[in-house]
Structures are given as C-alpha cells and as structure tokens.
Amino acid sequence: METLENTSRRSFMKLAAAAGGGLFLGFNWTNSSALPVVVNAKEVAAGSVNFNSYLSIGVNNVITIVSPNPEIGQGIKTAFPMIVAEELDADWKQVKTVQGNLDVGAFERQVTGGSGAVPHSWERLRKAGATARYLLVEAAASRWKVPSSECTTENGKVFHKASGKSLSYGELAEEASKIAAPKEVKLKNEKDFKLIGQSVRNVDNHNIATGKPLFGLDFYRKGMLFCIIQRPKAFGLKLKSVNSDAAKAMPGIVDVVTFENSVAVVGKSTWQVKKAREALKIEYEKAADLESSSDHNRIFQQLLDNGEATVRRKNGDVDLAFKNAAKIIKAEYQCPFLPHSPLEPMNFFAHVREDGVELVGPTQTPDRARTEVAKITGFPPEKVTVEITRQGGGFGRRLAADYAIEAAQVSKLVKAPVKVIWTREDDMTGGTYRPAVRYRFEAALDKQGELIGYKLRGVGMNAGNPTREDNFPSGAVDNLLIDSVEHKSPITTGPWRAPITNFLAYAEQSFLDEVAEAAGKDPIQFRLALLEKAKKAPAGEIKYDIDRMIGVIKLAAEKSNWGKKKGVYQGFSVYFSHRSYVAQVGEVVMEKGKPALKNVIVAVDCGIVINQSGSLQQVRGGVVDGLGHAMYGNLTFKDGAPDQSNFNGFRLIRMNEIPEVDVHFVNNGMSPTGLGEPALPPTGGAVANAFYKATKQRLRNQPFMEEPVFKGIS
C-alpha cells in the first residue's frame, strides 16, 4: 500500500475528518508503471537514437514512443505506445510517451475521428516496434558473434541464453541504428502478447490530476495577446455595423478588429477582453430565415409527406409487399439538435509571422487546421506548423477548424501572437451541432409474422444522408426501400460522436422491437432469425459481418440472463458502426410505481482489446454519453437563436443517474476495430425498449424525459 504523496499532515487530517472518522487510507492512484510523461516531443531521452518515426532509444535505456494522433480522452496516447512496446519487448517502466506534432511526412492519418486511429495504425505500429527489435537483436548477435536465432528479448534487453550474456537496448541502440532495416519483419502471435490485453493506467493520469499544463486552455506564450470574439447571436444574421469606441477605451484592450461576420476584441487578459466585448455596440441584419424549433417540426412533417427524396437503397418490390401484407406497422422517431459540450471550450493559439505561421492547440484534424490556415494567410502548407495539445473532449466538434482559422485571422490583422478563447456560452450557442432528424419507418408482415417489407425515410437538418442504408436490417428483408430528404438550414451542423448512428440506431432498434411485438416474437429471436435469413439468402449486398453481429447478440443474451429475471424489465438493442459490433440489454425495475434504469449489460466485438482499462472506460463512457443525451439533451431555437446557452439550461446526466454498466468483450483474435464511438448508438434503443416493457408506452422522441411516460418523475 502506497502512502498519499505530496500532502501535508494538516491536509491529510482534513481529508480524514471529511471521511467521517474510522480507518482512512491514503494511496497514490495516479502512479503508473511507465515513466512520467514528456509534455513536449522535443524533450526526448538524453543521447537518444531514432529508429523510426515512432520511437527512439536512449543510452540511459529510456524508450520514447511518439503517439501521432490527437488525444481527446480516448486513450490513444497510452494504447499506441503499448502496441509499439509489445512488439519491441520493451520494459514498460522505461517507456515515455509523447504527443507528436503534425508531421505529414512521418505519419499518415494524424486524425482523431471515426474511431479509426487504432484500426489504421495497428499494423504500422507493430512493425515499428518489431523492426527496432530486429535491429537490436542483430546488433547484439554481431557483438557476441553468435547467430541472431540464438538471441531472445525481454523487458528491454537482448539475451543469449547459451552464454548467459545480456545487453540492454540502450547499450545496443547506436549500433542497431546503423544496421539496414528489413522490408518485412515477423510479428508476434497473439498468444505471446505480454502487454497488450493488460490494464494499463493512462500515461497522463498524474499530470491531469496534479494540474500540469496539458490542454489547449493551459497553453501560454510570453507576449501573446488574448482574444474573445463576438459572433452573430442568431443563425441567419449578418454583421451590419460596429461601434467599438467604448471597448477600445477599456483597460488592457489592444485592438478591436472585424472579419467576415465576427468582431474580435484583443487584449492583455481573458477577463479584460471578455468585459470589453460586453461594451461593443453591434447591429445585425437578416441574411437567411431565422428558424425556430416550431418551424422545424412543421418542415419535418412536410418533407416526410411530400419531400423530394433521394433513394439510398432499394431491393425487391416494396409496393407489392405492402399491398399483400397481413399487418403493417408504422412509427416516427425524432431527435433534436445537440451541442457537443466538451469540458474544454474551443481555443487556439496562432502566430502569423512574416516567414510562416505557428499554430498550437486542441484539434482532432491538425492537417485540416494547417491547410485552411495556409489558404487564408497565403503561405504554402509547409510553412504552417501545428503543435497538438491534449484536448478536454471533442466528440466531433474539434474535427472542424473554425477556431484555428479565427486565431490565424486575428493574429494576421493585429500582427501579434494571439490566443482565441471561446466562453461556454460561445461554445454552446455558436458551435456546430448534431443535426436534428426525423425518421418514418414502415414494416410489412405476412400471416406467419415474417418481415416481408421495410421502408425508412429520413429527414435531416443539414444532415446530408441521415440513413445508413447498408446497415442491418438491409440484406435481411427481400423488399426494402430506404430514402432521405435534406433541409438546408442556416443552423450549422457537423459530426457528433458516432455521426447519424447516434440517433438512427435508437430509432431502428426501437422500431424493430415494435415489429417483433406485432409479429408475436421475442425481440432477440426475431433479430437472429433475420440474420440467419441474410446469411442463407441475402437480399442484395451485405456490408456487415453477420457472424460477428450474431456473436454479440448471443453474448449479451447470455450475460443478461435474457427473459429469466423476475421483476426486471429488459430491453435489447444491437448495432454495427465504425467496424465494431455492440449489443446491449437495458434493465428497468419499478420503484414506487415509477420506472428506474438499473443496469446496462454490454457485449462488444472490437477485435483484440489493447488496453483493458482504457477499453472499459471507452465502452462505459459511450453508454453513459448515449444514455444522458437520449434522456435529457435538448437544444431548441427561437428566431435562429438557441434557447440554452450554458449547463444551467442544457441538461446533462448526473452521477446518481448513471446505472451499472457491465461490459463483456468478444475475444476473436481479429485486428482491432473502432471503440471510441460504437458503444453509444445502441444505448438509446436498449433503454427505450426496457422502459416500454415496464410501462407499455413507446419512447419515440428524444429527450425521453419530455415524453408522457416520464411526467412527474424528477
């Protein structure tokens, strides 16, 4: 048991008193087996030798592994080094990890989005570690004048068992780096993994818990100016005139500049520019319709009924199937706009110099930031550098580059290094939101309760294609039509964690439960029968792995004791997204006549699990995020302006509302697939279907708390 570190006796006694007496044990929960994290990639081990873009080894045996993809809380800065260290046979205690800056020559796909980082880099990272290991073994064999086949590696050392000799990687690094790297290297068998699959603490834990500067908001450069921007307060307005005299006269204000539809106040501190912005006198004029939520409801209905739809997929004769149906089921589902609500609001630093541009900040797409800033400044992209900070959440919001572009525009105008900071209100009212969408489903059953026809129309507000036409149940229904209609709205939208599927999965899975009930069949058996049909006689192309989906369905049913628990109402959902498969069972009980969600059982097939700890957090976090926004999230509009501007008006899930989340991974030995997003989409459906079992009332609109079944429940 370790003692509480860096805490005075007085502080310890205060903690003990707060605990209410009794036995109080202190421990250092931030301690990690890896070395302290290097904040800047330039701070590598002394005398280090570079083996490839991903790793260097120092003569002091410290192995520095670069994590190129932006870290937004998904654990990539821990998982990537684990992959390299596994193939290298490194001693994890001697590993340092650094956040790599943008380097399009050294790395491919330096993006965090679409749950694609690990699937894209899995083999590349393994080869980087295995190649370095090969070179170290060759160097040791050469020094000992023995065949390399007689040498083994473990914990950062090369061994020759026959002679009892050993050398550390640090002792061999320089020699090894001079040996020609092979074109192909042998990778480990999964059964030989020692680090991958274990639980490893996040390498940033200690720095986060102790308040070390890691995030974009922490970044500070001596001499930089601070900036807060006033953007139009409603979508559909444009700038008409600005009177900034009062703001410019306030203490600490350096300048007030305008660009496009924005007015930027620049000064010596965040507080000063924030107060000066309040003194601006700005007039706007109408540039587009100022839409309200009531308008959206009307538009949805019109487009569902009469909109010019784009056909996304069509199989068989849908009209004939519905004409001959013994029973037809129809339902509509709707979701609102949602802000991304990352804990860290948007911010970015830019210094536009005469010879180039320096960018520093939290971005999920550093190359997009570089490319867009190059366009507005006139520099070639290679003259724009991007340093990536850790990010306090992204959820898709930081896939955009608008805040980085703003910083560069202001820096160029005031000819000084500038850090743009958004307030929470700026972030919630001026961001790019999850699109609002409404779906209309129709299903045709024959006399035996078999699904013979299926229709889905999706209408989205700036959603592009609000369907995923090739996802299940496509391929399992002979007669199917999926189409979509888009409404062009002045309200800006963008990817939101698990784009489109974050709501579509709930709607589809809830509707399939309605169809199963109408057919008189168990919801799980109904889905399994459809999948077996798709396997034996597919209707058109199948673009999902039927066996993987069946696997998670059966695992979730087994782990939840589906249908066997007395007094527990269970709801099921399964979904495929970002190359992974997740099935969930929500469990509701009645307490004092009211439904209460107690458990969510999750079965996940994401291939090989790299870090058990990080993976569990990703799945549980996805479930909580999906549940919270399905239950409570709602952004409404009046004349183009959001009604909710901060967390006092926009409802998030609270700690006491989080159920138990029981997670089970499928171990199939496949290469890793996505994990940051796939656990979120199925959650709404599992929960809604469980509530229906308990109350016999369908939840067809989000947020659920505004549906009739929850009236009077706090």
N, C-alpha and C positions, 0 to 999 in steps of 0.2 A: 504494500500500500504506500503510495507516494503522498507526501505532505503538501498542503496548499502553498504554492510558491508565491513570492513577491507580495506577501500580505503581512502587515504588521500584527502584533498581538492584539492591539486595540481593535483593528478591523476584524480579526478573527473572532473576538469576543462579541462584537456587534452582530456578526453573522450567526454565532451560536445563540445569542439572545433571540434573534429573529426566528430561529428554528423552533423556539418554544421549549428550550431545555432538552434534557435527555442526551443520548450519545450523538455527537456531531463529528463526523469525519471529513477532513479536507482531502482533496485529491486534485491532481493536475490532469483534467480531462482533455486538454489541448495537446498533450505530449504525443508526438508522432515518432514512428520508428525511423523516418527519414530525417536528414539534416534540415536545419532551418532553411526556409525558402529564400532564394535570391530574388529580390524585388526587381532588379534591373538585369537584363540579359547580358550586359557588358561586364557584370561582376562575376566572372567565372573563376574556377579554381586556379590557384597560383601554378604557373608552369603547365597549363593545360594544353593538351594536344587534341585537335579537332579530327574526328574520324569521319563524320558526315554532317549533314545539316542538322541532325537531331541530337548528337551527343559529342561530348569531349571528355577526356580523362586526364586528371591532373597527376603530377608526380606525387602528390600527397594522398593519392587514391580516391580523391573526391570525383565522382562521376556527375557531370552536369548534363541534364537532359532537357532539351527545349520542347515546350508544348506550343505548337504554332497556332492552334485555333483559339479564338477568344473564349475566355472563361466567364460564364454568366451564372454560375451556380450549378451547372450540370455535372461538375466533377471531372471535366476533361483534363485539367491541369494535373490531376492525380492519375487518371486512367491511362493517358498517353505514356507517361514515364514508366508506369507499371508494365506496359506491353514491351517497351524497349528493354527494360531491366530484366524481364523474364528471359528473353532470348539471349541477352548478354550474360546471364548468370551473375548479375551484379548483386552486391550486398546492399539491400535497400537502405540500410542505416548510413551508407556512404553516398546516397543519391541526393543531389539537389535538383530542383525543377525550376525552370524559368519560363516566363511568358515571352514567347517570341514576338518580335515586331514584324510588321508586314514585310515580306520578302518574297516577291513573285518568282524570283529566280531559284530560290532554295526550296520553297514549299508550294504544293498545289492545294487549291480549295481551302484557303485560310478564312473559312466561313463557319459561323455557328448558326445553324438553321436547318430545318427539315430533318432533325435527328440523324444527320448524315455524316458527322465527323468521324466516329469510330468505324462505321462500315467502309468509308472511303479510305481511311488511313491504316486499318488493321494490318494488312499485309505489308505496306510500306514501312510501318514502324517495326514490325517483326524482323524484316530484312535488314533494317538499320542496325538493330541490336545483334542479329546473328552474324552480320558481316564483320562488325567490330570484334565479336567473339572469335571468329575465324582468324582474323589478323593477329589477335593476341596469342592464340594457340600456336600459330605458325612462328611468331617471334620467339616464344618460349622453346619450341621444338628446335629451332635453329640454334639458339644459345646453348641448349643442352646436347645438341647433335643427336637427337632421337627422332623417330617417326612421329608426326603430329597425331597419328591414330592412337598413340600410347598416352596422349595427354587428355586430361579432363579439366572441367572448370566448375567452380562453386564459390559462392559468396565473394566474388571479386578477385579470385585467384586462379592461376593455372597450376595443375598438379601433374607430376609424373610419379605414379604410384610405385613403379618398379625400383626407382632410385630414392624415393622419399623426398624428392625436391619439390619446391613450390616457389612461385613468384607472384607478387601482387600485380594487378592491372596497371597500377601507377608505375611500377618498375619496368614494365614492358611497353608502355604507351608510345614512347618516342620511336622505338624500333618497329613496333607494329604499324605505325602510321606510314612508314616508308615502304611497306610491302604492297604490291598491287592487289587491289580488291577484286575478288572473283565476280563474274557476271551472275552466277547463281549460287545460292547458299542453301544448305539444308536447314529446315525449320523444325522445331521441337514437335513431338507428338503431344496431343492434349493431355495424355495420361502422365506426362513428365512435368507438367506445369507445377511450379512451387509457389509462385507469387500470384499469378492470375487465378482468380476464383476465391482469393482470400479477402478478408475485410481489412482494408487499409484506410486510416484516417485521412481526410482531406489535407493536402500539404499546406494549405493556407489557414488551417484552423487557428493556430497560435496567433498569427498576425491579425486575423479578423477579431479574435476575442480580446486581444490587447490593444486594439485600435491603431495598428500600424497603417500608414497611408498606402492603400492598395487601389482604391476606387477612383474613378474619374473626378468625383467631387473633392477627393483629397489632394488632387494634383495642384501644385503651386510652383510658380516660377517667379523669382525675384524680378520686379519691374513690370510684371504683367498687369493689365487692366481687367476689370470685371465688367460684365455686360448683362443686362436684362432687357428683353425685347417685348414690346407691345405688339401683338398680332391682332387682327380683326376679332372682335368678340363674338361674332356670329359667322357661320359658314354661309357665304353668299354676299358678303360685304367686301368692298374695296376701299382703300385709303383715298380720301378726298383732300384733306388739309391737315397741317400740324402746326401748332404753336408751342414751341419748346422753350420759350424765354424763361419762364419760372423754373423749369427743371434745370436749365443750364446755370442758373444763378445759385443753385443749392450747393452746400459744402461737398467737396470731393468729386464733383462731376467734371469730367474732362471734355466730353462732347456728346451731342445727340445727333444721330445720323439716320437717314431713311433709305430703304432699299425695297423695291417691289412693294408689298403691302405691309411692311414692317417698319417700326420705329425703334431704334436701338439706343439705349441710354448707357453710356460708358463712363466708368469712374474708378475710384481707388478702393472701394469695398462693396461687397454684396448688399449690405444694408443701405448704403448711400444711393446706389443705383435703383434699388427697389423703391425707396421713398421718392426719389426723383421721378420715377415712372408714373407715380400717382399724381404728379403735378402736371403731366402732359395734357394738353387740350387738343383732342383729335376728333375730326369729323370723318364719317364714312358715308359711302353711298352704295346703293344696291347694285350688285353685279349679276346676281342669279336669284332664283326663288329662295326665300327664307323658309325652309321646310320645318314643320312641327311633327311630332310623333303621330298626331291625329291624321296628318296628311299621308304619312307612311302606311297607316292601316288602310286608308282608302285606296292608295296606289297598289298595295299588295293585292287587294281583292280584285281590282280592275285587271291587273296583269295576269292573275291566276285564271280569271274567266275569259279574257279577251286578248291577252298579250301575244305578240308575235314570237313564238317560241323557236329556239334552236334545238333540233333533235340531237341528243348526245349518244343514244344507243337505241336500236330497235331490233327486236328478234320476233319472228313468227307473225301471226295475225292477231293483233291485240283486240281489234274491234270485234272479231268473231268470237274470241274467248269470252269477252264480257257479255256479248249477246246471248251466249249459250250458258252463262254461269247460273248455278243454283243459288248462289249467295254472293253479294257484292258488299265490300266493306270500304268505307271512305273516312278519311280523317285529315285534319290540317294541324300543322305544328308551326309555331313562330318563336323566334328569338330576337332580343333587342341588340342594339349597338352595345359594345363593351369597350372601355378603355383598357390599356394593358396594365396599368397600375404597378410598374416596378417600384420597389422600395427606393431606389436611387432615381430621381428625376433626370431628364435629359441634360447633358452638359458636354462641352467640348472646348479644347484649347487649340488656338491656331496662331501662328506667327507667319504672316506673309512678308517675306524679305525680298530684296532685290534679286537674289540668286535662287530663290525657291521657297517652298512652304513646309513648315513643320506642323504636324497635327499630333495631338495627344488626347486620348480619351476612350470612353467605353463605346465600342461599336461591334456589332455582330458581323459586319461586312466591311472590313478595313480597305479592301481594294475598291469597293464602291465609293467609299469616302474619298480615297485618293483620286479616282477617276473623275468624280463630279467636281471636286475642288480644282483639279487641273483645268477643267473646262472653264470655270468662272474666273480663274486667275490668269489664264493664258500660258501657264507653264506646261511643259511636257510632263507626263505622269512620273517619269523617273526623277523629276526634281521635287516631288512631293513625298515626304516621309510620314509614316504613320506609326506611332507608338501606342500599343494596345494596353489599356489598363484593365484591371478586373472590373466586372460590372455587377451592380446591385440589382440584378434581374434584367430581363429583356423581353421574353415572351413574344418575340417577333417585332416589337416596337423599334429595336435597335438594328433591324435589318435595313431600315431607311437611313438616309444620310443627311436629312434636312438640317439637323442641329449642327453637324460638322460643317455643312455649307454655310450656315449662318455665321459661325465663328470666323470662317475664312473671309466672308464678305465684309464683316465688321472690321477685322484686322486690316484688310486691304484699304478700307475707307479711312480709318483713323491712323494708319501707318504705325501700328504698335502691336505687340503680342496681346491677345485678348482671350479671356475665358468666358464663354457664354453659359449662363446658368438658367434653367427653367425652374420656376417655382412649382409646387404641387398643383396649384390651380392652372398654371400654364400647361402642365403635363396632361391634366385631365380634360381641359376644355379646348386645347389646340392641337391635340395629337391625331394620330391615325387609328381608327377604331376597328374592332371586329365588325364586319358588315351585318346589318340586320337582314334576316332571311325568313321567308315563309315557304313551307312545303305543303303540297297537296298529294296525298297517297290514295291509291285505289287498288283493291285486290279482288280477284275473281276466284271463287271456289266452285268445284264441281260437287256432285251429290255425295261423293265419298270424302269430302273435305280436303281434296288435293288442290294446291295452288296452281291454277292454270293461266292466270293473267295478272300482270303487275304494272302499275303506272305510277310515275313520280314526276311531278313538275315542281321545280324550284324557282322562286323569285327572289333575287337579291338586290340590295342597295350597293352598287359598285362592288359586287362580289365576283365579277367575271362569271365563271361556271360554278354555281353553288351546289353542284352534284359531284359525285364520284361514280360515274356511270358504270365502271367496270368492277366495282366492289360488290361483294355478296349483298343481295341475292341474285345479282346478274349472273347468268350462266346456269342458274338452277331453276329458272322459270322459262317455259317454252315460248310464251308470248309476253313480251316486255317492251315498255316504252318509257324512256327517261328523257325529258327535255327541260329547258331552262329559259328564263326571261330575265333580262337585267334592266334595272332602273338607274339612270345616270343621275347621281345626287351630288350637290356641292359639298356634302359632308365627306371628308377624306377618310378612306378606309385602307387597311393593309393587313398583312398576315398577323394572326393572333394564334397563340400556341395551338398546334395541330389545326392549321387553317382549314376551314369549311367543315372538316370531320368533327371538330369540337362540338358542333350542334347537330350536324347531319346524322352522326352515329346515334345520338339520343333519339332523334325523330324516327329513324329507320327501325331501331331496335324496339322502341315503344310500339310502333305500328305492327311489327311482326308479332308481338305479343297479342295485339288485338286480333290479328288474323288467326293466330293459333287458337285463341279462345273461341272465335267464331267457328273454327273447324273442329272444336271439341278435343283438342290435342294438348299434351304437355308442351310448354314453350321450348324446352331443351330438345325433346324428341322431335318436335316439329322442325327445328333448325337442322338437326342431324340428318333427318330424312331428306331435306332439301340438298344438303351437301353430298349425301350418298348418290342422289339423282344426278347432281352436277358431275360427279366422278364417273358414273357409268354412262350417262348420255347428256353431255354438256350442250346447253343451248347457246351457241356462239362461243367466242373465245373466253377462256378462263385466265384471269390475270392475278389470281391469288392462289396460295398453296392450300389446297383443300385439306390435306392430311395435317398440316400444322394447325389449321383452324379447328379441326375435329379434336386434335390433341389438347388444346387449351380448354375447349368446351368440356371434355370428359374430366380433365383435371379439376376444373372449377366445381363441377357437379360432385366429384368425389370428396374434395376437401370441405365443401359446404354441407355435406350430407343432404343433398338436394331433396326436398319434399319429405324429409323424415323428422323434422324438428317440430315439436308441439308448441303452439303459442308463438311461433316465429313465422312471419310472412316474408317469403323470399321472392326476389325479382332477378331476372337474368338478362345479361347483355354480352355480346361478343363483337369485336371489331378488328379489322386489319388496317393498319396505317403505318407509314414510314418503315415498311418492310417487316414489321413485327405484328404479333397476334396476341391479343389480350381478351380474356373472358372474365366477367365479374358477376358475383352474386351479392346483391344488397339484402340486408336483413333488418326488418322493421318489427317492432313489438308495440303493443298498445299499452300506454301508461296513463291511467286515469281517463280512459276514453279517448286519448289522443295518440296519433302515430308518432313513433320516435325511431330514428335510424340508429342502430347499434353497431352493426358490423358491415364491412365490405370485404369479401373474400376474392382474391385476385390470382388468376393463373396467367403467367407471362411466358411467351416464347420469343425471346430476343437473341437466340443463339447463345454462344459462350458468354457467360457473365464475367466481366473483367474484375470488377471490384464489388464484392458482395455488399459492403456497407453503402457505397455510392449508389449502387443499383436499387437497393431497397429504398433509399431516400428519393430517388427519381420516381419510382412507382408510387410510393405513398404520397409524395408531393403532387404528382399528377392527379391522383384520386381526390385529394383534398382541394386542389385547384378546380377540378371539374365539378365537384360537389358544391363548392362555395359559390361559383358563378351560376350554376344551374339553379341553386336555391335562392340566391339573393341578388345577383348582379343585374343592374338595370340602369342604362343611360338613356334619358329621354330628352326631347328637344322642344323648344318653344321659339318660333320665329328664327330658326337657324342657330340658336344658342343652347348649349347643354344646360339642363336644369341642375345637374350635380357637378360641383366644382372641387370637392375635396371629400375625404373619407367620412366626414360628418353627415354627408348626404348620400354617398355611394356606399352601399352595404357590402362588407366583406365577411367571410366566415370567421367565427370566433373560436378560440381554443376549446371552450366547453362544448362546441357543436361538432367537433371532429369525432367520428366514430373510430372504432378499432379497424385497422386495415391489415389483413392477414395475407401475406404475399408468398406465392409459390412459383418457382422458375422451372421451366422445362429444360432438362439437360440433354440436348440432342447433338452436341458437338459441332453444330454448324457455326460458320463465321458469324461474328456479332452483327445484329441488325439494330435499327433505331430503338432508343429507350427514353429520350427526353420528353417525347410527346405521346407515344401510343397508349399510355395508361389513362390519359384524360378522356378521350372520346367515349369509351364505353360506360363511364361512370353515371352520366345522367340517365341513361336507359335503365341500368340496373336498379338505381334508386327509384326512378319513377314507376317501374314495374312492381317493385316491392311495396311502394305506397298504394298502388292500385289494389294489390292483393289484400292489404289491410283495410282499405276504405271503400273499395269498389268505385272510386272516382278516378278518371284518367287525368293525368297532368299533360296537357298538350301545349302549354306555353311556358316559357321561362321569363322571369324567375318564378320558381314554383311557389314561393311564399305569397305571391299575389293571386294565386289560384283559389277558388272557393273552398277546397278541402282544408286549407290552412287558415281560414278566417278564425280569428280569436286565439290562434296559437302564437305565442311570442317567440 
